């Protein structure tokens, strides 16, 4: 008896088993500073060179070619000075011509790199006689590229008698008659240093002092000088406050602020020196009510001297209601993970069903012991004759068939006798394989496409998920009679998920 054995092969493309991407083996190789060049080549232990690609570049200025050459010098503006460091998530991929792939996520940590202040050529300080002249070193000419507060210093030997430079850059001088007259022929050059805080990097600048008149600066200076701001709930309001007093910096008693909303804490105002302050405030996602689209907050910044004289500046801040990106990312990731966990659970049920169908099919091919019927067939007939029987009053002719017959005892397939036929089982196996292959393919695509947070924030995420969910409720699933006692809402850890979907993201 000839038996036909059908072997079903299921091929899952896209995985390069045993392959790993090779990165630099130095400690903390993926940690770098702003302005620092990082270059290396990604390699693999394979004689056949793959094609390399990189996901998540997002305009960071990264260059990465198909040979695996990586080069990146992070811009100085990438990391905020108050943030100190920033995580950049990239996914390296190697793909061979035969379809094999290897994907490896790498988290780069970019550290803030402090830069020294920058000083341009300053305007001349023109002074007049017997008058307290003031010269404020402007941020238009002296600035810090990182936005750090600046403290100005000068060697006492650089200054003529009676002249002083405050820590926030206010140069004051009431020249005597002789001093004023000497400026006509010999202008004074004052050399000072600008030091950023708290890193204390310095730059040297020069101010030329000559005869003339100069308007006095305000007693309280806010930088930037806007009187109104519009920010989102998750944004940060930050500006510097410089206080001066006509009677000298020592006369300043204190500075502070009042707010129309008592949820603004007083510690938002930090004192760098007795005459230099910095205000930093972030409202937070709960600052506005759900029914509000915005909320206005008024600030009054004031300074008081020892004589109880007061100066103040008013600011208006409009806070816009903002979607909580962090909570949204958590919600979208949960949808991403739950969808793939259901797919994995269903794949495991289909795999178990596949084994059960294979077993049933083998039984249908073999049949079962003690299940047989007798099949009889007519053999060769040796003769045909007639017999005459005498009976009083009646005469009948009877035809007799003589010869030999052959009886055979054979086995019928048990499935044909007791239940479904092997053809029905093969149809179920075909249905199961079709659903399982489709589910694996679509699951791999979904896991890879939305491995990054930024991709899950797009409208395509929900659209692709809506297309993926019908596979989990395939109309042919009831015909497979899967084990209903096993739920699909099983929780798996990341390691188990990656065994099924190699590109599954853990965040």
C-alpha positions as CSV (number, residue, x, y, z in Angstrom):
1,X,0.0,0.0,0.0
2,X,1.4,3.4,-1.0
3,X,1.0,6.2,1.5
4,X,1.2,9.9,0.6
5,X,2.8,12.1,3.3
6,X,2.2,15.8,3.1
7,X,4.6,18.0,5.0
8,X,3.6,21.6,5.7
9,X,6.5,24.0,5.9
10,X,5.8,27.4,7.4
11,X,8.5,30.0,6.8
12,X,8.8,33.1,8.9
13,X,11.0,35.6,7.1
14,X,12.9,38.5,8.6
15,X,14.9,36.9,11.4
16,X,18.6,36.5,11.3
17,X,19.1,33.9,14.0
18,X,22.4,34.1,15.8
19,X,23.4,37.4,14.3
20,X,24.2,40.5,16.4
21,X,25.3,44.0,15.6
22,X,28.7,44.8,16.8
23,X,29.2,48.3,18.4
24,X,32.3,49.9,20.0
25,X,33.4,47.9,23.1
26,X,34.5,51.0,25.1
27,X,32.7,51.9,28.3
28,X,29.9,54.4,27.9
29,X,30.5,54.7,24.2
30,X,26.9,55.8,23.7
31,X,27.3,58.8,26.0
32,X,28.6,62.0,24.5
33,X,28.6,65.7,25.0
34,X,27.2,68.5,22.8
35,X,29.7,69.4,20.2
36,X,31.6,66.2,20.6
37,X,32.2,64.0,17.5
38,X,31.2,60.4,17.8
39,X,32.1,58.1,14.9
40,X,32.3,54.3,14.6
41,X,31.3,51.5,12.2
42,X,28.7,49.0,13.0
43,X,29.8,45.5,12.1
44,X,28.4,41.9,12.0
45,X,30.0,38.5,12.2
46,X,29.0,37.4,8.8
47,X,31.1,37.1,5.6
48,X,28.3,38.5,3.6
49,X,28.0,42.2,4.1
50,X,24.4,43.4,4.9
51,X,22.8,46.8,4.1
52,X,22.7,49.0,7.2
53,X,20.0,51.6,8.0
54,X,19.0,53.7,11.0
55,X,15.6,54.8,12.4
56,X,14.9,57.7,14.7
57,X,17.3,60.3,13.3
58,X,14.7,63.0,13.4
59,X,16.9,65.9,12.2
60,X,19.6,65.4,14.9
61,X,22.3,65.8,12.3
62,X,23.3,62.2,12.3
63,X,24.9,60.6,9.3
64,X,24.8,56.9,8.8
65,X,25.5,55.1,5.5
66,X,24.6,51.6,4.2
67,X,28.1,50.3,5.1
68,X,27.4,51.0,8.8
69,X,29.5,54.2,9.2
70,X,28.0,56.3,11.9
71,X,29.0,60.0,12.6
72,X,27.3,62.5,14.9
73,X,28.3,65.8,16.5
74,X,25.3,66.9,18.6
75,X,24.4,70.5,18.3
76,X,25.0,72.7,21.3
77,X,21.3,73.6,21.4
78,X,20.2,70.0,21.6
79,X,20.2,69.8,25.5
80,X,18.7,72.5,27.6
81,X,21.0,74.0,30.2
82,X,18.5,73.1,33.0
83,X,17.8,69.7,31.6
84,X,21.5,68.7,31.7
85,X,21.1,65.6,29.6
86,X,18.8,64.1,27.0
87,X,18.1,60.5,25.8
88,X,18.0,59.9,22.1
89,X,16.6,56.5,21.0
90,X,17.8,55.0,17.7
91,X,17.2,51.6,16.1
92,X,20.1,50.2,14.0
93,X,19.2,47.6,11.3
94,X,21.2,45.2,9.2
95,X,19.4,43.6,6.2
96,X,20.8,40.9,4.0
97,X,19.7,40.2,0.4
98,X,18.2,36.9,1.4
99,X,15.7,38.7,3.7
100,X,17.4,38.3,7.0
101,X,17.3,41.2,9.4
102,X,18.8,42.3,12.7
103,X,17.4,45.3,14.6
104,X,19.1,46.7,17.7
105,X,17.8,49.7,19.7
106,X,20.5,52.0,21.3
107,X,19.9,54.8,23.7
108,X,22.4,57.6,23.4
109,X,22.8,60.0,26.3
110,X,23.8,63.5,25.2
111,X,25.2,65.7,28.0
112,X,24.9,69.4,28.1
113,X,28.3,71.1,27.3
114,X,28.8,74.5,28.8
115,X,30.3,77.2,26.5
116,X,32.1,80.4,27.6
117,X,30.3,83.7,27.2
118,X,30.7,85.7,23.9
119,X,31.7,89.4,23.9
120,X,31.5,91.8,20.9
121,X,33.0,95.2,20.7
122,X,31.1,97.3,23.2
123,X,29.9,100.9,22.7
124,X,31.9,103.7,24.2
125,X,30.9,104.7,27.8
126,X,30.4,108.5,27.5
127,X,30.4,110.3,30.9
128,X,29.6,113.7,32.2
129,X,31.2,115.7,35.0
130,X,30.0,115.7,38.6
131,X,27.2,113.3,37.8
132,X,26.8,109.6,38.7
133,X,27.2,108.0,35.2
134,X,25.9,104.5,34.6
135,X,26.8,102.1,31.9
136,X,25.0,98.8,31.7
137,X,26.8,96.1,29.7
138,X,24.0,95.0,27.4
139,X,23.2,91.5,26.4
140,X,23.2,92.7,22.8
141,X,27.0,92.7,23.1
142,X,27.7,90.3,25.9
143,X,25.8,87.0,25.9
144,X,26.1,83.4,26.9
145,X,25.4,80.9,24.1
146,X,23.8,78.5,26.6
147,X,21.6,81.2,28.2
148,X,23.4,81.0,31.5
149,X,23.3,83.9,33.9
150,X,26.4,86.1,33.8
151,X,28.5,87.6,36.6
152,X,30.9,90.5,35.7
153,X,34.2,91.0,37.4
154,X,37.1,93.4,37.1
155,X,40.5,93.8,38.7
156,X,40.4,96.9,41.1
157,X,43.6,98.1,39.5
158,X,41.8,98.5,36.2
159,X,39.4,101.1,37.6
160,X,40.0,104.8,38.2
161,X,39.2,106.1,41.7
162,X,35.4,106.1,42.3
163,X,34.5,103.8,39.5
164,X,32.9,100.4,40.2
165,X,31.5,97.4,38.2
166,X,28.6,95.5,39.6
167,X,28.3,91.7,39.3
168,X,25.5,92.1,36.8
169,X,27.5,94.5,34.5
170,X,26.6,97.9,35.7
171,X,29.5,100.3,35.5
172,X,29.1,103.4,37.6
173,X,31.4,106.5,38.0
174,X,31.1,110.0,39.3
175,X,34.4,111.5,37.9
176,X,36.0,114.4,39.6
177,X,36.8,117.6,37.6
178,X,40.4,116.5,37.1
179,X,39.4,113.0,36.1
180,X,36.8,114.4,33.6
181,X,39.3,116.8,32.0
182,X,42.0,114.0,31.6
183,X,39.5,112.0,29.5
184,X,39.6,114.6,26.8
185,X,43.1,113.6,25.8
186,X,43.4,110.2,27.3
187,X,40.3,107.9,27.2
188,X,40.3,105.0,29.7
189,X,40.2,101.4,28.7
190,X,38.5,99.1,31.2
191,X,39.1,95.4,30.9
192,X,36.6,93.1,32.5
193,X,35.6,89.4,32.6
194,X,32.1,87.9,32.0
195,X,31.7,84.6,34.0
196,X,28.7,82.3,33.4
197,X,27.0,80.6,36.3
198,X,27.2,78.1,37.7
199,X,30.0,76.7,35.4
200,X,32.2,79.8,35.8
201,X,33.5,79.9,32.3
202,X,35.0,83.3,31.4
203,X,35.5,85.7,28.5
204,X,37.4,89.0,28.5
205,X,35.9,92.3,27.2
206,X,36.9,96.0,27.0
207,X,35.0,99.2,27.6
208,X,36.3,102.6,26.4
209,X,35.4,105.5,28.7
210,X,35.3,109.0,27.2
211,X,33.7,112.4,27.7
212,X,30.0,112.8,26.9
213,X,26.5,112.2,28.4
214,X,24.6,108.9,28.6
215,X,21.1,108.1,29.5
216,X,20.6,106.1,32.8
217,X,19.3,102.5,32.6
218,X,16.2,101.4,34.5
219,X,16.5,100.4,38.1
220,X,15.0,97.0,37.5
221,X,15.8,95.2,34.2
222,X,14.0,92.0,33.1
223,X,15.6,89.9,30.3
224,X,13.9,89.3,28.0
225,X,12.1,92.6,28.3
226,X,8.6,91.5,27.2
227,X,5.7,92.4,29.4
228,X,3.5,89.4,28.3
229,X,4.2,85.8,27.6
230,X,2.1,82.9,26.2
231,X,3.3,79.4,27.2
232,X,1.9,75.9,27.2
233,X,1.4,73.9,30.4
234,X,4.5,71.8,29.8
235,X,6.7,74.7,28.8
236,X,9.1,76.6,31.0
237,X,9.0,80.4,31.6
238,X,12.6,81.6,32.3
239,X,14.1,85.1,32.5
240,X,16.7,87.1,34.4
241,X,16.1,90.0,36.8
242,X,18.8,92.6,37.4
243,X,18.4,95.1,40.2
244,X,20.4,98.3,40.8
245,X,20.1,101.2,43.1
246,X,21.3,104.8,42.6
247,X,22.9,104.7,46.0
248,X,24.9,101.6,45.3
249,X,24.2,97.9,45.1
250,X,24.7,97.5,48.8
251,X,21.6,99.5,49.3
252,X,19.3,96.8,47.8
253,X,17.5,95.0,50.6
254,X,15.7,92.2,48.7
255,X,13.6,91.3,45.7
256,X,10.6,89.2,45.2
257,X,7.3,88.7,43.3
258,X,3.6,88.5,43.8
259,X,1.3,86.3,41.7
260,X,-2.5,86.3,41.0
261,X,-2.4,82.5,41.3
262,X,-1.2,81.2,44.6
263,X,-0.1,77.9,43.0
264,X,3.1,79.6,41.7
265,X,5.7,78.8,44.4
266,X,8.0,81.5,45.8
267,X,11.0,79.2,45.2
268,X,10.6,79.9,41.4
269,X,12.7,83.0,42.0
270,X,16.4,82.1,42.7
271,X,19.0,84.6,44.0
272,X,22.3,84.3,42.2
273,X,23.7,87.4,43.8
274,X,22.2,90.2,45.9
275,X,21.3,92.1,42.8
276,X,20.9,89.3,40.2
277,X,18.0,86.8,40.2
278,X,16.5,84.2,37.9
279,X,12.8,83.2,37.6
280,X,12.0,79.7,36.4
281,X,8.4,78.3,36.3
282,X,6.6,75.5,34.6
283,X,2.8,75.4,35.2
284,X,2.3,71.6,34.8
285,X,-0.4,69.7,33.0
286,X,-3.0,70.2,35.8
287,X,-2.7,74.0,35.9
288,X,-5.8,74.6,33.8
289,X,-9.2,72.9,34.3
290,X,-10.5,70.5,31.7
291,X,-13.2,73.0,30.7
292,X,-10.6,75.8,30.2
293,X,-8.6,76.4,27.1
294,X,-6.3,78.9,28.9
295,X,-5.7,80.8,32.1
296,X,-4.1,84.2,32.7
297,X,-1.7,84.9,35.5
298,X,-0.4,88.3,36.5
299,X,3.0,88.8,38.2
300,X,4.4,91.8,40.0
301,X,8.2,91.7,40.5
302,X,9.6,94.2,43.0
303,X,12.8,95.3,44.7
304,X,13.1,97.2,48.0
305,X,16.1,99.1,49.2
306,X,17.1,99.8,52.8
307,X,15.1,103.1,52.9
308,X,12.0,101.1,52.0
309,X,11.9,102.6,48.5
310,X,10.2,100.2,46.1
311,X,10.4,99.6,42.3
312,X,8.2,97.1,40.5
313,X,7.6,95.6,37.0
314,X,4.4,93.8,35.9
315,X,4.1,90.8,33.7
316,X,1.1,88.9,32.2
317,X,1.4,85.2,31.4
318,X,-1.2,83.3,29.4
319,X,-1.0,79.5,30.1
320,X,-2.6,77.4,27.3
321,X,-4.2,74.0,28.1
322,X,-1.9,71.3,26.7
323,X,-2.3,67.6,26.1
324,X,-0.3,65.5,28.5
325,X,2.2,64.0,26.1
326,X,3.7,61.6,28.7
327,X,0.3,60.2,29.7
328,X,-0.7,59.9,26.0
329,X,2.5,58.0,25.3
330,X,1.8,55.6,28.1
331,X,-1.8,55.1,26.9
332,X,-0.7,54.5,23.3
333,X,2.0,52.1,24.4
334,X,-0.5,50.1,26.4
335,X,-2.7,49.8,23.3
336,X,0.4,48.8,21.3
337,X,1.4,46.2,23.9
338,X,-2.1,44.8,24.5
339,X,-2.7,44.3,20.8
340,X,0.5,42.3,20.3
341,X,-0.1,40.3,23.6
342,X,-3.5,39.2,22.2
343,X,-1.8,38.3,18.9
344,X,0.9,36.2,20.7
345,X,-1.8,34.4,22.9
346,X,-3.8,33.6,19.7
347,X,-0.6,32.4,17.9
348,X,0.1,30.0,20.8
349,X,-3.5,28.7,20.7
350,X,-3.2,28.2,16.9
351,X,0.1,26.4,17.4
352,X,-1.5,24.0,19.9
353,X,-4.4,23.4,17.5
354,X,-1.9,22.7,14.7
355,X,-0.3,19.9,16.8
356,X,-3.8,18.5,17.6
357,X,-4.8,18.5,14.0
358,X,-1.5,16.8,12.9
359,X,-2.2,14.0,15.5
360,X,-5.8,13.6,14.3
361,X,-4.6,13.5,10.7
362,X,-2.0,10.7,11.5
363,X,-4.7,8.7,13.2
364,X,-7.0,9.1,10.2
365,X,-4.2,7.8,7.9
366,X,-3.4,4.8,10.1
367,X,-6.8,3.8,11.4
368,X,-7.3,2.2,14.8
369,X,-6.8,-1.3,16.0
370,X,-9.9,-3.6,16.3
371,X,-11.8,-1.3,14.0
372,X,-12.5,-3.3,10.8
373,X,-15.3,-4.7,8.6
374,X,-15.6,-7.7,6.4
375,X,-15.5,-7.0,2.7
376,X,-16.6,-9.8,0.4
377,X,-16.2,-10.1,-3.4
378,X,-17.4,-12.6,-5.9
379,X,-14.6,-15.0,-7.0
380,X,-14.4,-17.2,-10.1
381,X,-17.6,-19.3,-10.9
382,X,-16.7,-22.8,-11.9
383,X,-20.1,-24.0,-13.3
384,X,-23.7,-23.3,-14.0
385,X,-26.3,-26.2,-13.9
386,X,-30.0,-26.8,-13.5
387,X,-31.7,-29.2,-11.1
388,X,-35.1,-30.8,-11.6
389,X,-37.2,-31.6,-8.6
390,X,-40.2,-33.8,-8.9
391,X,-43.1,-33.0,-6.8
392,X,-46.6,-34.4,-7.3
393,X,-48.6,-31.9,-9.1
394,X,-45.8,-29.4,-9.5
395,X,-42.6,-29.1,-11.5
396,X,-40.1,-26.3,-10.9
397,X,-36.7,-25.6,-12.4
398,X,-34.0,-24.1,-10.1
399,X,-30.9,-22.4,-11.3
400,X,-27.8,-23.2,-9.3
401,X,-24.6,-21.2,-9.4
402,X,-21.6,-23.1,-8.3
403,X,-18.0,-22.2,-7.9
404,X,-15.7,-20.4,-5.3
405,X,-15.7,-17.0,-3.7
406,X,-12.9,-15.0,-2.1
407,X,-13.4,-13.1,1.2
408,X,-11.0,-10.3,2.3
409,X,-10.6,-8.8,5.7
410,X,-9.3,-5.2,5.4
411,X,-9.1,-2.1,7.6
412,X,-11.0,1.1,6.9
413,X,-9.6,4.4,8.1
414,X,-10.9,5.1,11.6
415,X,-11.8,8.7,10.8
416,X,-14.0,7.6,8.0
417,X,-15.9,5.2,10.3
418,X,-15.9,7.1,13.6
419,X,-15.8,10.9,12.9
420,X,-14.5,13.5,10.4
421,X,-12.7,12.4,7.3
422,X,-9.1,13.2,6.7
423,X,-10.2,15.7,4.0
424,X,-12.0,17.7,6.7
425,X,-8.9,17.6,8.9
426,X,-6.7,18.9,6.0
427,X,-9.2,21.7,5.4
428,X,-8.9,22.7,9.1
429,X,-5.1,22.5,9.0
430,X,-5.1,24.8,5.9
431,X,-7.4,27.3,7.6
432,X,-5.3,27.2,10.8
433,X,-2.1,27.7,8.8
434,X,-3.5,30.6,6.8
435,X,-4.7,32.5,9.9
436,X,-1.5,31.8,11.8
437,X,0.8,33.0,8.9
438,X,-1.3,36.1,8.4
439,X,-1.3,36.9,12.1
440,X,2.5,36.5,12.4
441,X,3.1,38.6,9.3
442,X,0.9,41.5,10.3
443,X,2.1,41.3,13.9
444,X,5.7,41.6,12.8
445,X,4.8,44.6,10.7
446,X,2.8,46.3,13.5
447,X,5.5,45.7,16.1
448,X,8.3,47.1,13.9
449,X,6.4,50.1,12.5
450,X,5.3,51.4,15.9
451,X,8.4,50.6,17.9
452,X,9.1,54.3,18.3
453,X,7.0,56.7,20.4
454,X,6.8,59.3,17.7
455,X,5.3,56.8,15.2
456,X,2.6,55.8,17.7
457,X,1.5,59.5,18.0
458,X,0.4,59.6,14.4
459,X,-3.2,58.9,13.2
460,X,-1.9,55.9,11.2
461,X,-1.4,54.1,14.5
462,X,-5.1,53.7,15.3
463,X,-5.9,53.1,11.6
464,X,-3.4,50.2,11.4
465,X,-4.5,48.8,14.7
466,X,-8.1,48.8,13.5
467,X,-7.0,46.8,10.4
468,X,-5.0,44.4,12.6
469,X,-7.8,43.6,15.2
470,X,-10.1,41.8,12.7
471,X,-7.4,39.2,12.3
472,X,-7.7,38.4,16.0
473,X,-11.4,37.9,15.4
474,X,-11.1,36.0,12.1
475,X,-14.4,34.7,10.9
476,X,-13.0,31.2,10.4
477,X,-11.7,30.9,14.0
478,X,-14.9,29.2,15.3
479,X,-14.4,26.4,12.8
480,X,-11.1,25.5,14.5
481,X,-12.8,25.0,17.9
482,X,-10.0,26.5,19.8
483,X,-9.7,26.0,23.6
484,X,-12.1,28.6,25.0
485,X,-10.8,28.1,28.5
486,X,-7.6,30.0,27.6
487,X,-8.0,33.8,27.5
488,X,-6.3,36.1,25.0
489,X,-5.5,38.8,27.6
490,X,-2.4,37.1,28.9
491,X,0.4,39.3,30.2
492,X,3.9,38.5,28.8
493,X,7.2,40.1,29.7
494,X,9.3,41.8,27.0
495,X,11.6,38.8,26.6
496,X,8.7,36.5,25.8
497,X,7.2,39.1,23.4
498,X,10.4,39.4,21.5
499,X,10.5,35.6,20.9
500,X,7.4,36.0,18.8
501,X,7.8,39.6,17.5
502,X,11.5,40.4,17.3
503,X,11.0,44.2,16.8
504,X,8.7,44.6,19.9
505,X,9.5,47.8,21.8
506,X,9.8,47.9,25.6
507,X,8.8,51.6,25.9
